Amino acid sequence: MTEHEKLKNAPLVLVVAQINFSPVEDIETHIPAIQAKFKEQGYPYFDDKHPLQEITVTQGVGIQINGTKQWFFINKKKTVSIALTKNMLAVNTADYTTFRVFLPVVENVLKIITDELSLEKYNALEQVSLRYVDHVRPIGGKKPEELIKAEFLGGFAQDETVQLRQVLIERKTDVGVARFVVFKPFESQTVLADIQATGLNFGNMEKDSPCIVLDMGHVKKMLGEDFNQLQIMDTFRNLHQEVDDFFFKQIPTEEALKLWKGE
């Protein structure tokens, strides 16, 4: 497994490891026991006030926005939060160092939820995904646009009049589907709504400077496979390789990597 050292000036603000599974309709009855277990693991904060917004389009009805009940368990420093719904588990961190350090955290959380909900006995896997969100800010006298290779900017790098632009690139891999979005916010203080909903403190995110958001992800559809913790962890390792390649070999310029490393 490829492993890089933590970048001294990393633009990374959020990493999400997510697992989707067949619904546990009585999940709310398990929440007190789950909360107690996470408190023992150093997650004293609890939040159930941010429902997950789901958008559906139905013929004859149109667009509908529904809120799915969502529970968050957050650590003392508010740098790691665990999001749980009846069919989804996500581990969010704003204090990422390396994948090798992050993965055991995910494994521990997965075991707690799997054991409490008996997921390996009753449930099926639907999807496993890994997501990295970077806020690329000015550094070393370079604008955000100068830190990303031109072919990934969709032509807006030299257009000062463009305030909002999104470039999506998606491709199939041996594991699943890898995708990344290059996004230039309308305002420098724009923060993606799902990032805000994690309940985390983002001390490394300068909201008052211009930025480009680099949102990278790798997804594997499981579609009814048996729920298996070992397989899930192996899948995360495989998903990581592609996202790692995006960031360290493809998207940033060589100068950007040097500046982020602190060279």
C-alpha positions as protocol buffer text, in pm:
chain_id: "A"
residue {
  index: 1
  type: MET
  ca { x: 0 y: 0 z: 0 }
}
residue {
  index: 2
  type: THR
  ca { x: 139 y: 336 z: -106 }
}
residue {
  index: 3
  type: GLU
  ca { x: 193 y: 569 z: 189 }
}
residue {
  index: 4
  type: HIS
  ca { x: 299 y: 932 z: 189 }
}
residue {
  index: 5
  type: GLU
  ca { x: 408 y: 1142 z: 483 }
}
residue {
  index: 6
  type: LYS
  ca { x: 172 y: 1410 z: 611 }
}
residue {
  index: 7
  type: LEU
  ca { x: 215 y: 1731 z: 413 }
}
residue {
  index: 8
  type: LYS
  ca { x: 325 y: 2024 z: 627 }
}
residue {
  index: 9
  type: ASN
  ca { x: 99 y: 2268 z: 438 }
}
residue {
  index: 10
  type: ALA
  ca { x: -167 y: 2022 z: 326 }
}
residue {
  index: 11
  type: PRO
  ca { x: -482 y: 2178 z: 172 }
}
residue {
  index: 12
  type: LEU
  ca { x: -686 y: 1880 z: 294 }
}
residue {
  index: 13
  type: VAL
  ca { x: -986 y: 1974 z: 511 }
}
residue {
  index: 14
  type: LEU
  ca { x: -1202 y: 1660 z: 524 }
}
residue {
  index: 15
  type: VAL
  ca { x: -1176 y: 1285 z: 469 }
}
residue {
  index: 16
  type: VAL
  ca { x: -1483 y: 1059 z: 471 }
}
residue {
  index: 17
  type: ALA
  ca { x: -1494 y: 679 z: 478 }
}
residue {
  index: 18
  type: GLN
  ca { x: -1852 y: 570 z: 411 }
}
residue {
  index: 19
  type: ILE
  ca { x: -2041 y: 239 z: 407 }
}
residue {
  index: 20
  type: ASN
  ca { x: -2396 y: 196 z: 279 }
}
residue {
  index: 21
  type: PHE
  ca { x: -2597 y: -113 z: 373 }
}
residue {
  index: 22
  type: SER
  ca { x: -2951 y: -250 z: 366 }
}
residue {
  index: 23
  type: PRO
  ca { x: -3179 y: -58 z: 606 }
}
residue {
  index: 24
  type: VAL
  ca { x: -3202 y: -130 z: 978 }
}
residue {
  index: 25
  type: GLU
  ca { x: -3557 y: -11 z: 1041 }
}
residue {
  index: 26
  type: ASP
  ca { x: -3536 y: -38 z: 1422 }
}
residue {
  index: 27
  type: ILE
  ca { x: -3201 y: 142 z: 1443 }
}
residue {
  index: 28
  type: GLU
  ca { x: -3335 y: 414 z: 1675 }
}
residue {
  index: 29
  type: THR
  ca { x: -3377 y: 156 z: 1953 }
}
residue {
  index: 30
  type: HIS
  ca { x: -3001 y: 87 z: 1932 }
}
residue {
  index: 31
  type: ILE
  ca { x: -2884 y: 451 z: 1953 }
}
residue {
  index: 32
  type: PRO
  ca { x: -2852 y: 469 z: 2338 }
}
residue {
  index: 33
  type: ALA
  ca { x: -2629 y: 158 z: 2342 }
}
residue {
  index: 34
  type: ILE
  ca { x: -2422 y: 287 z: 2049 }
}
residue {
  index: 35
  type: GLN
  ca { x: -2381 y: 627 z: 2215 }
}
residue {
  index: 36
  type: ALA
  ca { x: -2262 y: 461 z: 2536 }
}
residue {
  index: 37
  type: LYS
  ca { x: -1999 y: 260 z: 2348 }
}
residue {
  index: 38
  type: PHE
  ca { x: -1870 y: 564 z: 2162 }
}
residue {
  index: 39
  type: LYS
  ca { x: -1848 y: 764 z: 2484 }
}
residue {
  index: 40
  type: GLU
  ca { x: -1613 y: 495 z: 2614 }
}
residue {
  index: 41
  type: GLN
  ca { x: -1405 y: 540 z: 2297 }
}
residue {
  index: 42
  type: GLY
  ca { x: -1368 y: 918 z: 2343 }
}
residue {
  index: 43
  type: TYR
  ca { x: -1672 y: 1053 z: 2157 }
}
residue {
  index: 44
  type: PRO
  ca { x: -1865 y: 1246 z: 2424 }
}
residue {
  index: 45
  type: TYR
  ca { x: -2070 y: 1471 z: 2194 }
}
residue {
  index: 46
  type: PHE
  ca { x: -2400 y: 1367 z: 2037 }
}
residue {
  index: 47
  type: ASP
  ca { x: -2606 y: 1544 z: 1771 }
}
residue {
  index: 48
  type: ASP
  ca { x: -2931 y: 1436 z: 1608 }
}
residue {
  index: 49
  type: LYS
  ca { x: -3044 y: 1774 z: 1478 }
}
residue {
  index: 50
  type: HIS
  ca { x: -2904 y: 1754 z: 1122 }
}
residue {
  index: 51
  type: PRO
  ca { x: -3116 y: 1519 z: 906 }
}
residue {
  index: 52
  type: LEU
  ca { x: -2960 y: 1386 z: 588 }
}
residue {
  index: 53
  type: GLN
  ca { x: -3127 y: 1553 z: 291 }
}
residue {
  index: 54
  type: GLU
  ca { x: -3235 y: 1312 z: 17 }
}
residue {
  index: 55
  type: ILE
  ca { x: -3363 y: 1439 z: -318 }
}
residue {
  index: 56
  type: THR
  ca { x: -3591 y: 1213 z: -523 }
}
residue {
  index: 57
  type: VAL
  ca { x: -3760 y: 1273 z: -858 }
}
residue {
  index: 58
  type: THR
  ca { x: -4088 y: 1089 z: -911 }
}
residue {
  index: 59
  type: GLN
  ca { x: -4299 y: 1093 z: -1226 }
}
residue {
  index: 60
  type: GLY
  ca { x: -4620 y: 1286 z: -1166 }
}
residue {
  index: 61
  type: VAL
  ca { x: -4492 y: 1423 z: -835 }
}
residue {
  index: 62
  type: GLY
  ca { x: -4171 y: 1597 z: -931 }
}
residue {
  index: 63
  type: ILE
  ca { x: -3879 y: 1676 z: -704 }
}
residue {
  index: 64
  type: GLN
  ca { x: -3914 y: 1583 z: -338 }
}
residue {
  index: 65
  type: ILE
  ca { x: -3668 y: 1661 z: -58 }
}
residue {
  index: 66
  type: ASN
  ca { x: -3687 y: 1428 z: 239 }
}
residue {
  index: 67
  type: GLY
  ca { x: -3492 y: 1437 z: 563 }
}
residue {
  index: 68
  type: THR
  ca { x: -3354 y: 1104 z: 683 }
}
residue {
  index: 69
  type: LYS
  ca { x: -3281 y: 1081 z: 1057 }
}
residue {
  index: 70
  type: GLN
  ca { x: -2908 y: 1108 z: 1120 }
}
residue {
  index: 71
  type: TRP
  ca { x: -2703 y: 1071 z: 1438 }
}
residue {
  index: 72
  type: PHE
  ca { x: -2355 y: 1213 z: 1499 }
}
residue {
  index: 73
  type: PHE
  ca { x: -2105 y: 1098 z: 1762 }
}
residue {
  index: 74
  type: ILE
  ca { x: -1818 y: 1348 z: 1793 }
}
residue {
  index: 75
  type: ASN
  ca { x: -1482 y: 1335 z: 1973 }
}
residue {
  index: 76
  type: LYS
  ca { x: -1366 y: 1589 z: 2234 }
}
residue {
  index: 77
  type: LYS
  ca { x: -1164 y: 1804 z: 1994 }
}
residue {
  index: 78
  type: LYS
  ca { x: -1444 y: 1790 z: 1736 }
}
residue {
  index: 79
  type: THR
  ca { x: -1199 y: 1668 z: 1474 }
}
residue {
  index: 80
  type: VAL
  ca { x: -1365 y: 1329 z: 1416 }
}
residue {
  index: 81
  type: SER
  ca { x: -1736 y: 1262 z: 1382 }
}
residue {
  index: 82
  type: ILE
  ca { x: -1927 y: 942 z: 1316 }
}
residue {
  index: 83
  type: ALA
  ca { x: -2246 y: 980 z: 1113 }
}
residue {
  index: 84
  type: LEU
  ca { x: -2509 y: 707 z: 1125 }
}
residue {
  index: 85
  type: THR
  ca { x: -2844 y: 658 z: 953 }
}
residue {
  index: 86
  type: LYS
  ca { x: -3058 y: 348 z: 916 }
}
residue {
  index: 87
  type: ASN
  ca { x: -2857 y: 248 z: 609 }
}
residue {
  index: 88
  type: MET
  ca { x: -2529 y: 441 z: 623 }
}
residue {
  index: 89
  type: LEU
  ca { x: -2217 y: 474 z: 839 }
}
residue {
  index: 90
  type: ALA
  ca { x: -1956 y: 744 z: 776 }
}
residue {
  index: 91
  type: VAL
  ca { x: -1637 y: 835 z: 960 }
}
residue {
  index: 92
  type: ASN
  ca { x: -1546 y: 1201 z: 902 }
}
residue {
  index: 93
  type: THR
  ca { x: -1214 y: 1354 z: 1003 }
}
residue {
  index: 94
  type: ALA
  ca { x: -1075 y: 1707 z: 987 }
}
residue {
  index: 95
  type: ASP
  ca { x: -748 y: 1592 z: 1146 }
}
residue {
  index: 96
  type: TYR
  ca { x: -614 y: 1354 z: 883 }
}
residue {
  index: 97
  type: THR
  ca { x: -247 y: 1263 z: 896 }
}
residue {
  index: 98
  type: THR
  ca { x: -199 y: 952 z: 683 }
}
residue {
  index: 99
  type: PHE
  ca { x: -422 y: 674 z: 557 }
}
residue {
  index: 100
  type: ARG
  ca { x: -235 y: 423 z: 771 }
}
residue {
  index: 101
  type: VAL
  ca { x: -335 y: 619 z: 1082 }
}
residue {
  index: 102
  type: PHE
  ca { x: -693 y: 683 z: 968 }
}
residue {
  index: 103
  type: LEU
  ca { x: -779 y: 325 z: 873 }
}
residue {
  index: 104
  type: PRO
  ca { x: -767 y: 175 z: 1227 }
}
residue {
  index: 105
  type: VAL
  ca { x: -1007 y: 448 z: 1343 }
}
residue {
  index: 106
  type: VAL
  ca { x: -1250 y: 341 z: 1070 }
}
residue {
  index: 107
  type: GLU
  ca { x: -1202 y: -25 z: 1159 }
}
residue {
  index: 108
  type: ASN
  ca { x: -1280 y: 37 z: 1527 }
}
residue {
  index: 109
  type: VAL
  ca { x: -1596 y: 235 z: 1446 }
}
residue {
  index: 110
  type: LEU
  ca { x: -1709 y: -29 z: 1196 }
}
residue {
  index: 111
  type: LYS
  ca { x: -1671 y: -307 z: 1454 }
}
residue {
  index: 112
  type: ILE
  ca { x: -1880 y: -121 z: 1714 }
}
residue {
  index: 113
  type: ILE
  ca { x: -2164 y: -57 z: 1470 }
}
residue {
  index: 114
  type: THR
  ca { x: -2147 y: -402 z: 1312 }
}
residue {
  index: 115
  type: ASP
  ca { x: -2163 y: -579 z: 1647 }
}
residue {
  index: 116
  type: GLU
  ca { x: -2444 y: -365 z: 1788 }
}
residue {
  index: 117
  type: LEU
  ca { x: -2663 y: -388 z: 1477 }
}
residue {
  index: 118
  type: SER
  ca { x: -2568 y: -748 z: 1389 }
}
residue {
  index: 119
  type: LEU
  ca { x: -2490 y: -632 z: 1036 }
}
residue {
  index: 120
  type: GLU
  ca { x: -2286 y: -938 z: 939 }
}
residue {
  index: 121
  type: LYS
  ca { x: -2576 y: -1162 z: 1037 }
}
residue {
  index: 122
  type: TYR
  ca { x: -2871 y: -981 z: 881 }
}
residue {
  index: 123
  type: ASN
  ca { x: -2760 y: -711 z: 638 }
}
residue {
  index: 124
  type: ALA
  ca { x: -2624 y: -669 z: 287 }
}
residue {
  index: 125
  type: LEU
  ca { x: -2361 y: -429 z: 158 }
}
residue {
  index: 126
  type: GLU
  ca { x: -2466 y: -166 z: -94 }
}
residue {
  index: 127
  type: GLN
  ca { x: -2165 y: 63 z: -138 }
}
residue {
  index: 128
  type: VAL
  ca { x: -1824 y: 152 z: 5 }
}
residue {
  index: 129
  type: SER
  ca { x: -1666 y: 491 z: -70 }
}
residue {
  index: 130
  type: LEU
  ca { x: -1370 y: 707 z: 25 }
}
residue {
  index: 131
  type: ARG
  ca { x: -1370 y: 1086 z: -18 }
}
residue {
  index: 132
  type: TYR
  ca { x: -1105 y: 1358 z: 20 }
}
residue {
  index: 133
  type: VAL
  ca { x: -1190 y: 1731 z: 13 }
}
residue {
  index: 134
  type: ASP
  ca { x: -914 y: 1990 z: -34 }
}
residue {
  index: 135
  type: HIS
  ca { x: -942 y: 2368 z: -13 }
}
residue {
  index: 136
  type: VAL
  ca { x: -654 y: 2484 z: -232 }
}
residue {
  index: 137
  type: ARG
  ca { x: -553 y: 2831 z: -114 }
}
residue {
  index: 138
  type: PRO
  ca { x: -280 y: 3078 z: -218 }
}
residue {
  index: 139
  type: ILE
  ca { x: 66 y: 2972 z: -104 }
}
residue {
  index: 140
  type: GLY
  ca { x: 419 y: 3082 z: -191 }
}
residue {
  index: 141
  type: GLY
  ca { x: 287 y: 3370 z: -400 }
}
residue {
  index: 142
  type: LYS
  ca { x: 85 y: 3132 z: -617 }
}
residue {
  index: 143
  type: LYS
  ca { x: -289 y: 3164 z: -680 }
}
residue {
  index: 144
  type: PRO
  ca { x: -503 y: 2851 z: -635 }
}
residue {
  index: 145
  type: GLU
  ca { x: -543 y: 2823 z: -1013 }
}
residue {
  index: 146
  type: GLU
  ca { x: -164 y: 2810 z: -1051 }
}
residue {
  index: 147
  type: LEU
  ca { x: -140 y: 2506 z: -823 }
}
residue {
  index: 148
  type: ILE
  ca { x: -366 y: 2282 z: -1035 }
}
residue {
  index: 149
  type: LYS
  ca { x: -265 y: 2152 z: -1377 }
}
residue {
  index: 150
  type: ALA
  ca { x: -443 y: 2346 z: -1652 }
}
residue {
  index: 151
  type: GLU
  ca { x: -615 y: 2040 z: -1803 }
}
residue {
  index: 152
  type: PHE
  ca { x: -816 y: 1998 z: -1482 }
}
residue {
  index: 153
  type: LEU
  ca { x: -941 y: 2356 z: -1462 }
}
residue {
  index: 154
  type: GLY
  ca { x: -1190 y: 2355 z: -1748 }
}
residue {
  index: 155
  type: GLY
  ca { x: -1062 y: 2683 z: -1889 }
}
residue {
  index: 156
  type: PHE
  ca { x: -1156 y: 2910 z: -1599 }
}
residue {
  index: 157
  type: ALA
  ca { x: -800 y: 2962 z: -1474 }
}
residue {
  index: 158
  type: GLN
  ca { x: -739 y: 3271 z: -1690 }
}
residue {
  index: 159
  type: ASP
  ca { x: -1096 y: 3403 z: -1675 }
}
residue {
  index: 160
  type: GLU
  ca { x: -1119 y: 3645 z: -1382 }
}
residue {
  index: 161
  type: THR
  ca { x: -1490 y: 3712 z: -1453 }
}
residue {
  index: 162
  type: VAL
  ca { x: -1592 y: 3355 z: -1377 }
}
residue {
  index: 163
  type: GLN
  ca { x: -1699 y: 3326 z: -1015 }
}
residue {
  index: 164
  type: LEU
  ca { x: -1855 y: 2982 z: -1015 }
}
residue {
  index: 165
  type: ARG
  ca { x: -1733 y: 2685 z: -1214 }
}
residue {
  index: 166
  type: GLN
  ca { x: -1733 y: 2311 z: -1166 }
}
residue {
  index: 167
  type: VAL
  ca { x: -1538 y: 2053 z: -1361 }
}
residue {
  index: 168
  type: LEU
  ca { x: -1628 y: 1687 z: -1315 }
}
residue {
  index: 169
  type: ILE
  ca { x: -1408 y: 1403 z: -1430 }
}
residue {
  index: 170
  type: GLU
  ca { x: -1518 y: 1044 z: -1381 }
}
residue {
  index: 171
  type: ARG
  ca { x: -1364 y: 715 z: -1484 }
}
residue {
  index: 172
  type: LYS
  ca { x: -1402 y: 344 z: -1422 }
}
residue {
  index: 173
  type: THR
  ca { x: -1128 y: 160 z: -1235 }
}
residue {
  index: 174
  type: ASP
  ca { x: -1054 y: -201 z: -1151 }
}
residue {
  index: 175
  type: VAL
  ca { x: -1221 y: -137 z: -814 }
}
residue {
  index: 176
  type: GLY
  ca { x: -1517 y: 85 z: -896 }
}
residue {
  index: 177
  type: VAL
  ca { x: -1569 y: 442 z: -1018 }
}
residue {
  index: 178
  type: ALA
  ca { x: -1329 y: 726 z: -939 }
}
residue {
  index: 179
  type: ARG
  ca { x: -1444 y: 1085 z: -971 }
}
residue {
  index: 180
  type: PHE
  ca { x: -1317 y: 1428 z: -885 }
}
residue {
  index: 181
  type: VAL
  ca { x: -1466 y: 1774 z: -896 }
}
residue {
  index: 182
  type: VAL
  ca { x: -1271 y: 2097 z: -932 }
}
residue {
  index: 183
  type: PHE
  ca { x: -1491 y: 2373 z: -797 }
}
residue {
  index: 184
  type: LYS
  ca { x: -1433 y: 2747 z: -781 }
}
residue {
  index: 185
  type: PRO
  ca { x: -1673 y: 2892 z: -518 }
}
residue {
  index: 186
  type: PHE
  ca { x: -1884 y: 3197 z: -584 }
}
residue {
  index: 187
  type: GLU
  ca { x: -1748 y: 3349 z: -262 }
}
residue {
  index: 188
  type: SER
  ca { x: -1421 y: 3272 z: -85 }
}
residue {
  index: 189
  type: GLN
  ca { x: -1613 y: 3183 z: 232 }
}
residue {
  index: 190
  type: THR
  ca { x: -1825 y: 2917 z: 62 }
}
residue {
  index: 191
  type: VAL
  ca { x: -1815 y: 2588 z: 246 }
}
residue {
  index: 192
  type: LEU
  ca { x: -1989 y: 2280 z: 110 }
}
residue {
  index: 193
  type: ALA
  ca { x: -2310 y: 2212 z: 302 }
}
residue {
  index: 194
  type: ASP
  ca { x: -2225 y: 1851 z: 380 }
}
residue {
  index: 195
  type: ILE
  ca { x: -1894 y: 1961 z: 531 }
}
residue {
  index: 196
  type: GLN
  ca { x: -2074 y: 2198 z: 766 }
}
residue {
  index: 197
  type: ALA
  ca { x: -2314 y: 1922 z: 869 }
}
residue {
  index: 198
  type: THR
  ca { x: -2034 y: 1702 z: 1008 }
}
residue {
  index: 199
  type: GLY
  ca { x: -2018 y: 1916 z: 1325 }
}
residue {
  index: 200
  type: LEU
  ca { x: -1638 y: 1936 z: 1304 }
}
residue {
  index: 201
  type: ASN
  ca { x: -1396 y: 2220 z: 1368 }
}
residue {
  index: 202
  type: PHE
  ca { x: -1198 y: 2306 z: 1058 }
}
residue {
  index: 203
  type: GLY
  ca { x: -908 y: 2504 z: 1201 }
}
residue {
  index: 204
  type: ASN
  ca { x: -698 y: 2458 z: 887 }
}
residue {
  index: 205
  type: MET
  ca { x: -955 y: 2613 z: 653 }
}
residue {
  index: 206
  type: GLU
  ca { x: -898 y: 2982 z: 580 }
}
residue {
  index: 207
  type: LYS
  ca { x: -1242 y: 3112 z: 492 }
}
residue {
  index: 208
  type: ASP
  ca { x: -1125 y: 3463 z: 408 }
}
residue {
  index: 209
  type: SER
  ca { x: -894 y: 3371 z: 119 }
}
residue {
  index: 210
  type: PRO
  ca { x: -977 y: 3267 z: -239 }
}
residue {
  index: 211
  type: CYS
  ca { x: -973 y: 2896 z: -299 }
}
residue {
  index: 212
  type: ILE
  ca { x: -1044 y: 2611 z: -533 }
}
residue {
  index: 213
  type: VAL
  ca { x: -1222 y: 2312 z: -387 }
}
residue {
  index: 214
  type: LEU
  ca { x: -1083 y: 1977 z: -498 }
}
residue {
  index: 215
  type: ASP
  ca { x: -1333 y: 1702 z: -414 }
}
residue {
  index: 216
  type: MET
  ca { x: -1195 y: 1353 z: -488 }
}
residue {
  index: 217
  type: GLY
  ca { x: -1371 y: 1024 z: -437 }
}
residue {
  index: 218
  type: HIS
  ca { x: -1363 y: 654 z: -524 }
}
residue {
  index: 219
  type: VAL
  ca { x: -1675 y: 439 z: -499 }
}
residue {
  index: 220
  type: LYS
  ca { x: -1737 y: 66 z: -519 }
}
residue {
  index: 221
  type: LYS
  ca { x: -2093 y: -60 z: -565 }
}
residue {
  index: 222
  type: MET
  ca { x: -2152 y: -381 z: -369 }
}
residue {
  index: 223
  type: LEU
  ca { x: -2523 y: -424 z: -452 }
}
residue {
  index: 224
  type: GLY
  ca { x: -2634 y: -690 z: -210 }
}
residue {
  index: 225
  type: GLU
  ca { x: -2309 y: -866 z: -124 }
}
residue {
  index: 226
  type: ASP
  ca { x: -2278 y: -1017 z: 224 }
}
residue {
  index: 227
  type: PHE
  ca { x: -2180 y: -766 z: 490 }
}
residue {
  index: 228
  type: ASN
  ca { x: -1821 y: -855 z: 579 }
}
residue {
  index: 229
  type: GLN
  ca { x: -1589 y: -634 z: 785 }
}
residue {
  index: 230
  type: LEU
  ca { x: -1267 y: -777 z: 641 }
}
residue {
  index: 231
  type: GLN
  ca { x: -1389 y: -723 z: 287 }
}
residue {
  index: 232
  type: ILE
  ca { x: -1490 y: -366 z: 369 }
}
residue {
  index: 233
  type: MET
  ca { x: -1147 y: -282 z: 508 }
}
residue {
  index: 234
  type: ASP
  ca { x: -974 y: -436 z: 205 }
}
residue {
  index: 235
  type: THR
  ca { x: -1204 y: -231 z: -18 }
}
residue {
  index: 236
  type: PHE
  ca { x: -1103 y: 91 z: 158 }
}
residue {
  index: 237
  type: ARG
  ca { x: -735 y: 5 z: 98 }
}
residue {
  index: 238
  type: ASN
  ca { x: -803 y: -48 z: -271 }
}
residue {
  index: 239
  type: LEU
  ca { x: -1012 y: 269 z: -300 }
}
residue {
  index: 240
  type: HIS
  ca { x: -734 y: 471 z: -140 }
}
residue {
  index: 241
  type: GLN
  ca { x: -483 y: 387 z: -412 }
}
residue {
  index: 242
  type: GLU
  ca { x: -677 y: 571 z: -682 }
}
residue {
  index: 243
  type: VAL
  ca { x: -748 y: 881 z: -472 }
}
residue {
  index: 244
  type: ASP
  ca { x: -384 y: 889 z: -366 }
}
residue {
  index: 245
  type: ASP
  ca { x: -280 y: 878 z: -732 }
}
residue {
  index: 246
  type: PHE
  ca { x: -515 y: 1168 z: -814 }
}
residue {
  index: 247
  type: PHE
  ca { x: -357 y: 1390 z: -555 }
}
residue {
  index: 248
  type: PHE
  ca { x: 11 y: 1302 z: -571 }
}
residue {
  index: 249
  type: LYS
  ca { x: 56 y: 1223 z: -940 }
}
residue {
  index: 250
  type: GLN
  ca { x: -215 y: 1378 z: -1155 }
}
residue {
  index: 251
  type: ILE
  ca { x: -395 y: 1695 z: -1045 }
}
residue {
  index: 252
  type: PRO
  ca { x: -150 y: 1933 z: -868 }
}
residue {
  index: 253
  type: THR
  ca { x: 155 y: 2087 z: -1032 }
}
residue {
  index: 254
  type: GLU
  ca { x: 500 y: 1975 z: -917 }
}
residue {
  index: 255
  type: GLU
  ca { x: 551 y: 2318 z: -759 }
}
residue {
  index: 256
  type: ALA
  ca { x: 226 y: 2284 z: -563 }
}
residue {
  index: 257
  type: LEU
  ca { x: 340 y: 1955 z: -410 }
}
residue {
  index: 258
  type: LYS
  ca { x: 673 y: 2112 z: -311 }
}
residue {
  index: 259
  type: LEU
  ca { x: 495 y: 2406 z: -145 }
}
residue {
  index: 260
  type: TRP
  ca { x: 253 y: 2176 z: 38 }
}
residue {
  index: 261
  type: LYS
  ca { x: 543 y: 1959 z: 157 }
}
residue {
  index: 262
  type: GLY
  ca { x: 713 y: 2273 z: 289 }
}
residue {
  index: 263
  type: GLU
  ca { x: 1018 y: 2241 z: 66 }
}
